[in-house]
Amino acid sequence: MAATTVKRMLASWQLAQRGQIRAFTASAASQKAHNVGILAMESYIPTRFVSQEQLEVADGVSKGKYTIGLGQKKMAFVDDREDINSICLTAVQRLLDNYGIDPKDVGRVEVGTESLVDKSKSTKTTLMKLFEDAGNHDIEGATVMNACYGGTAALFNSQAWVESSDWDGRYALFVAADIAVYEAGPARPTGGCGAVAVLVGPEAPMRLVPKARSTHSVDVYDFYKPSLSSEYPAVDGALSQVSYIKAVDDCYNALMEKVSRMNKRHTFQTVESAFNHLVFHSPYNKLVQQSFRRMLYNDARRFKQANIALPSHLAPLAKFVDLAAKDTYTNKDLEKALQAIPTTVYDRMVGPSIEFSQNIGNSYTAAVYSNLVCLVDNLGKELEGRRMGIFSYGSGAIATMFTVDGIAAPPGASFSLPRIQQTVNLKQRLAERKEVTPAEFVDALKLREKMYGKSGTPAGSITHVPEGAYYLKEVLGNHNRVYARK
């Protein structure tokens, strides 16, 4: 064949390919995504837990220190047979299977976690084994890290992709997951473990309200992991609590200003009028309680600034509304006044979202999404037409408060709030777990310590891994990690 003929054929093929690419791009760009948000959710929790009440006894602390002082009930944990990659694999596999998602229909995958097992290789790349059989390698996204905030960053990235001109019509998927462990001491009861996988796309039953969010980002060393040879963090507990509350103040007040401007309302807005439900990041439940009361305190300050009389349930806060912000974060008298406010509003707005985290502990990036799953599990269809305020915090620090609307799905829709409720089935999953002794819990953490950063076969038994879940089979001499599915 003459060289000129080959060149003509090649040029013709290249023009055809460019035409197909242009046609595909134009078609994808013409698709306008509406009501982008959460389509589906799934979770993974370990099969074993330790009672916080039994931990109090084993640790020799006063009765109620963990159960009342922290507001926690049970703590989930894993040994060296499960790591961040395995629990993410399990959560995503469940999402794909239980909602009938074709792996070819996923175009973006992100992971939010701080439980790293490699300083370079992304957990997202490990998840790609779930898409191999479908031949789908065209998947954007990576692992996002900033303490407990990575899952929210992954959600916002997913939303932005679906709403962008680069969206090709496929689903985005993210998983927020962590294994929270602490060395022996006062912080250990604030550990936990869990993963939540989330499908993001248009016409969602949980719509992310555009522009109705606000972010607080500062430089603070309240919780961090400077040692690369240990998975245990460095924690300044007092600073961490103040940093969290400051973020609540900043995000809530900024969001209320934005919502007021967006709605062009002249009526005074409070947390009770702006939201039907609130969902918080929960290192421990007592901090969630304090955060909600802090919103009520901010409402009292705003009432005063607007020269509006405080409602009766906020009247005890009147003598504190003129204090400088810096004088309120550790003010014991203010805290007592806030604790005296009746819990009726808290029980209605926050109560339906807290049970899951109270029974698995802190799951870092997954904590706020575990609470959101819990809210849907408890209320399901009742959330249709209701507005949720979501507060996500990650030490270091980044926090965002964003807004989600519950939307009624049309008849025959693939995704709906009742379907999420039926699928996650949290109460049964929590009830099926096994309670173990504090000694067994401590032994599991010792196995993790021994295996961390090492090669070899994990010592933990796979009997604790549920059917259908993934586990760490071996870490080869070159530190390649090998996983199997039970």
N, C-alpha and C positions, 0 to 999 in steps of 0.2 A: 504494500500500500504506500502510495506516495506520501512524502512528509507533509506536503501542503494539505492533502486530504485529511490526514490525522489531525493537523492543526485546526482545520475547519470543524471536524467532528467534536474536538475538545472544546472549541469556542462555543459551538452550538449547545453542548451539554452544560457548560458553565452558565450560559445564559438561561437555560431551562431551570437549572438549580436555583439561580438567583431569583428567577420569577416565582418559583415555588416558595422560597424563603420570604419574598416580599408578600406573596399572597397569604402565607401563614401568619406573618407578622401583622398584616393589615386586618386579617380576620380576628386575631387575638386582641389587637388594640381596639377593635370596634366593640368588644364585649365590655360593658360597663358593669362593674360589680356593685350591687346594691345590698344594703343591710349586712355588711361584712361583720363576722363575729364567730362565735363558737358554735359549731355544728354538732359535735359529739365529744364525749369525755369517757375515759376509762382510767382505772387505777390499779396499782399493785401495792400490797402490803405484805410483810413477812408473816409466816405462820405462827411465830412465837412472840410472846410479850411477857414483860415482867410487871407486876403490880407496883404502883408507886407507894401504896400503903406498906407492902412488904419490904420495899427498899428503905423506907423510913426506919423500920425495925433493924434491918441488916446494917444500915449505916450508923445506927445509934443516935439518930437525931430525934428531936421532939415530934410527937404525934401531930400530924397535920402540916408539917413543914413543906412537904411536896404536894400533898393532896389539897390543902387549903392555901398555903403560902404561894404555891405555883399554880394551883387550880388544875392539876393534872391527875389522871386516873391510871393510865397504863402506858407502857412504852414499848414499841416494836423495835426489834433488832435483828441483825443477821451476823453470822460468823464469816469465816474466810471463804466460804463456798459461794457467796454472792457479793458482787461489787457493783459499781455504778453502771457498768456496761450491761451486766446481766439483768438488773432490775429495769433498765430502760428497754432492753430487748423484750422483756416480758410484757411491759405496759403497752408498747407499740404493737406487739403481736396481738394482744387482746383487743386493742382498738380496731385493728384491721379485720380480725376474725368476727368480733361480736357485732360490728356494724356492716359487715359485708363489703368492705372497701377493697377495690381492685388496686393492687400495688402500682399498676401502670397509671392510675389516676392521681398519683401524688407527685407534685412537682417541686415541693420544698419541704425539707426536714431540718428542724433546729432542736438543740438540746440546751436546757438551762440547768447547770449544776456547778457545785464547787467541790464535789467529791472526786477530784481528778486522780486517775491512775497512770497518767502519762502527761508530760509537759508539752508534748507536741501533737501526738495523734488524737484527733477529736473523737469523742464518743459517737458523734453523728456518723463517722465513717464506719464504726462497728455496726451501727444500725442498718447500713446498706446491705448487709447479708440478707435482710428480710425482703429486699427488692430484687435480689439476684435472679431468682427463678423466673420472675416476670420480665427479665431483661431490661429493667429500668435503671439506667445509670445517670439519666439526665435529671438530677435532683439537686437543687440549690440548697444552701444553708450550711451551718457549722455549729460548733458548741459555743455558747455565750457564758461568760463567767463574771460575776461580781457578787460574791457572797450569796445571799438569799434572793437577789433581784434577777438572776439570769433567766428564770422562766418568764417573767414579765417582759424583759427585753426580747425574748424569743417570740412572745405573743405579738408585740408591736411590730417586729420585723415581718412576721407572717401576715399581719393585717396590711402593712404597707405594700408588701409584694402583691397581694390579691387586688388591692386598689390601684396599683400602678399600671403604666402602659406596657410593662414587661410581663404582666400576668398572661399565662397561656391557657387559662381555663381550668387548670387542675387544682386539686386541694393543696393547702399548706398543712403541715403537721408539726407540732412541737411537743416535747416531753420535758417536764420539770421533775427532777428527781435528785434525792440526796440521801446519804447515810450519815446521820449526825451522831458523832461519838466524841466523848470527852475523857480526859484522863481522870483517875480517881480523885474525887473532891466535890466541892459544892455545885459545880456546873454539870456533873455527870447526869443527874436526873432530868436535865433539859435536852437530852438526846432523843433520837427517834429515827424512823426510816420510812420512806414511802416514795411513790412515783405516780404522776398523773400525766397521761397522754391526751392531747387535745387536737381535734380536727378543726381547721379554720377555713372558712369560705363564705360565699355570698348567701343571701336569704337565710340567715342564721336565726335559730330560736333564741339565741343570746347575743343581741346586737351590741357591738362596741359603739357607743354614742360619739360621733365625730366631735373633736375639739373639747369635749367635756372631760378633760383630765389636766392634772397639774403635777409638776415634778419638783422635788427637793434634792439637790446634789451638793455635797460638801466634802471636805477632806478631813477625816477623823479616824483615829485608830481605836475603835471600840471593840472590834472583833476581826481577827486576821489570822492567816496561816503562814508565818514566815519560815517554818522549818520544813524543808523538802524531804526530810527523812521520817516524818511523822504525819499522820492524818489528824492529829489533835490540834485545835486552834489555840491561839492566845486570846484571852478575853479580859476586858475591863468591864465587869458587870455593871457597876454604877454608871459609867460613861455610856455604855450601850443602852441602858434604859432611858437616860436623858436624851441621847441622840435619837432614839425611836420616837419619843414624845415630841421633841422639836420638829421632827419630820411630819408627824401627825398634824401639829399646829400649822406648819407652813403649807402643806398640801391641801388641808381642808379649807383654810381661809382663802387661798388662791383659787381653789375650785369653786367655792361659793361665789366669789367675785365674777369668775368666768361665766358660770351658769346664769347669774343674774343679768349680765350683759347680753348673753345669747338670747335669753327669753324675753328681754326688754320688759321685765316685770317691775312694777313699783311696789309690790307687796314684799314684806320682809321674809326672807328665807332662813329656815333653820334646818338642822340635820333631820328633824322629824318631818318637815314639809318637803324637803328635797329628795329624800330616799325612802323607799319602803323597807329595804334591808341593807345591812352593812356586812362586809366580809373583810377580815383583817389577816395579815401575816401574823402567825402565832408561834413565837418561840416558846411561850407557855401561856396558859389561859388568863392568868392574873393580869398580864400585860394587855391583853385584849380588853378586859374589863376597864382597866385604867385608860386605855385609848378612847373608848367610847365616852367615858365620863369627861375626858379632855375635850371632846367635841362639844359636849354640853357646856363646859366652861367657856369655850370660845364663842358659843352662841350667847352666853351671858355677857361677855365683853362687847359683842356686837350690838346686843340690845342697848347696852349703856351708851355706846357711841352714837346710836341712832335715836337716843332720847326716848326709848320705848320702855315701859315698865316691864320688869322681869315677870314671867309667868310664875305661878305659885311654886312649882317643883324646882325652879332655879333660884328662888328668893334667898335661900341660905348662902348663895355665892355672891351676893351683893357687895359684901365688904372686901371681896378679893378682886373685883373686876378692874380696879385701878392700879393694881400691882404691875411693876415692870416684868416683862416675860421672864427675865433671868432669875427673878425672885420667886417664881412659881413652881419650878421643876422639882424641887426637893422640899417644898413647903408642906410640913406635916399637918398644919391646921387646914389648909386648902384640901389636902387629901382626905381628911376626916369629913369635911363638908361635902365633898364629892361622893364619898362612900355612903353618906346619909340619904342621897337621892334615891327614891324608890326604883326598884329594878324592873318595873313593869315595861318601860319602853325598851330597855336592854333585852329583856326576854323576848319581846316581839321582833325587834329589828336584827339582833345579833344572835340570839339563842339558837335558831334553827341551823346555824352554820358551824357550831363549835364542837359538836360531839366527836367528829372524826379525829381532829387533832388532839383532843383530850385523851383519846384512846390509842393513838399511835405515837404521840410525842411530836417533837419538832422535826420536820422533814425539809427544812431550809427552803430551797426554791419551790418545792412542792407544797409547802404549808398553806399558802393562800389559796392555791388551786384545790387542795384537799378540802378546805373549808367551803369553797364554791361548789365542789361536788356534793358535799354534805348538805348544803342548802337545797340543791336540786333534788337530792335523794329524799329529803324531808317534805318538800313542798310541791315539786313537779309542776303540774299544770297550773297550780295556784300562782306561780310566778309570772304567768302570762299577763301582760299589762302592768307589771310592776317594775320599779327601777332599783337597781342595786349599785351601791358605792363600794368599790374594791380598793383596799389600801395594801400596797406591796412595798416591803422595806428590805433593803440589803445593806449590811454594815459596810462602812468605809467612806461615804455612805451615799446610796441612791434610793429614793423612794418616789412612788407615784400613786396618786389616787385617781382612779378612772371610773367610768360610768358604763353600766351594762343594762340594757332594756330586755325584759322578757317578752318574746314575740309569739303569738299564737300561730302555729304552723297550719297551712292550708290542708284540706283533706288529701290523703295520699302522699304527703310529703315524706321524704326519706329521713328527715331529722326533725326532732321535736323535743320539748322538755319532758313529756311523759316517757319518751323512748330512752332518754338519758337516765331518768329515774329508774326505769325498769332494768336497764343494762348494768348500772353500777352496783345496785343491790347491796349497799354498804352494810346494813344491819346484819344480814346473813353472813357476810364475809367476816365481819368482826366477831360474830358469835362462834364461827368455826375455828378460830385460832386456839392455840394451846398456851396455857399459863405455865411458866417455869419459875424456878427459884432464883433469887438474886445471885446465888453462887453460879448457876448455869449461865446467867447473863454475863457475869464477870469473866467466866471461862471463855465465852464466845468472843469477848473483846480482847482477851489475851491471845486467842488464835489470830485475830486480825492484826494485832501488834507484831506478832512473830512473822506473819506472811507479808506485811506491808513492804513493798519495794523489792521483794525477793522472788526468785524463780523456784519452781518445784510444784508439787501437787498439794493442794489445800488439804488440811487435816479434818475439816468439818464434814459431818455426814450429810449426804444428799437426801436423807429421809425427811429433813426439815424443809426441803424445796418442794413446793406443790406441783402436782401433775400439770404439765403443759408449760411450766416456767423454765427459764434458762438459768444455768449456773456455771461457775468457773470450773472447768475441768482440769486445766493445767496452765502453768506459766512456764514456757520453754526456757532453755538456757540463754537464748537471745532475747528474752523478755517478750516474745510473742505470746499473747493471751488466747487460749483456746476455750471455746464455750460449747456446751451441749444443752439440748432441750430434754427435760425429763418427760 
